[in-house]
Amino acid sequence: MQTTSKISGLFVGKPQQRWAGKPPSAIAKQQVSVPLELLEDGFTIDEQADKKVHGGAEKAVHHYPAEHYEFWRDQGFDTPFEFTPGAFGENISSTGLTEELVCIGDIFELGTALVQINQGRQPCWKLNMHTGFKMMALELQNSGRTGWYYRVLRPGTVKMGDDIRLVERLHANWPLADVIAARFDKALSTETAAELAAIEAMAAGWRKYFAKKAGGAFVEDQTSRLVGPMGENPPQNERA
């Protein structure tokens, strides 16, 4: 598996009121070239609009593989949105590391900081609004190309061009791609769910979900997350 890369894009943002009648969002991030201080809750100049579901210690940094954007450009979605690095609201962009090549619990040096992969992304309806394609969150989820979140084990300074270097691999038998697939698999076996629920390096919310799946026929309602309040989404854009 690939174990090193470099930061090719570093992105931060602030909440904006972007859509009439909808909550604000900080998904529209801007690239920065100056070194950034990374603390336990994320980059000091990065902000989140809804801290109940975004940011915090378990979602301090979002990393999205830059090579995925070619896949999204090839889908032919009916939207003028430009699928380029930084477009999905990620903080870190790089090439060479994908969900198949990293594992849950991997510990990386990110600049002078030390971070750990603890979960994939659960895309929400704001991605639909942001891209102008009303099925984008569902498409991202179904593709498995969600990127991942880091928790910060050691604060430090991060800048473009810094190395991303694997320090320790705790769960080589669980590539992140498999964990993400399991997270959205309605037919996941109770045995596999129990195994995943026991991974201490995983984010508490994901462990709780897998524990519920391990306990029996639990079915998660993803509607409000994927399509937004009262099912509201951009009305115009379907697949081309």
Stockholm file with secondary structure:
# STOCKHOLM 1.0

chainA/1-240         MQTTSKISGLFVGKPQQRWAGKPPSAIAKQQVSVPLELLEDGFTIDEQADKKVHGGAEKAVHHYPAEHYEFWRDQGFDTPFEFTPGAFGENISSTGLTEELVCIGDIFELGTALVQINQGRQPCWKLNMHTGFKMMALELQNSGRTGWYYRVLRPGTVKMGDDIRLVERLHANWPLADVIAARFDKALSTETAAELAAIEAMAAGWRKYFAKKAGGAFVEDQTSRLVGPMGENPPQNERA
#=GR chainA/1-240 SS CCCEEECCEEEECCCBCCSTTSCCBCCSCEECCSCEEEETTEETTCCCSCTTTSCSGGGSEEEEETTHHHHHHTTCBSSCCCCCTTTTSCSEEESSCCTTTSBTTCEEEETTEEEEEEEECCCCHHHHHHHTCTTHHHHHHHHTCCCEEEEEEECEEECTTCEEEEEECSCTTCBHHHHHHHHTCTTCCHHHHHHHHTCTTSCHHHHHHHHHHHTSCCCCCCHHHHHCGGGCCCSSCCBC
#=GC SS_cons         CCCEEECCEEEECCCBCCSTTSCCBCCSCEECCSCEEEETTEETTCCCSCTTTSCSGGGSEEEEETTHHHHHHTTCBSSCCCCCTTTTSCSEEESSCCTTTSBTTCEEEETTEEEEEEEECCCCHHHHHHHTCTTHHHHHHHHTCCCEEEEEEECEEECTTCEEEEEECSCTTCBHHHHHHHHTCTTCCHHHHHHHHTCTTSCHHHHHHHHHHHTSCCCCCCHHHHHCGGGCCCSSCCBC
//
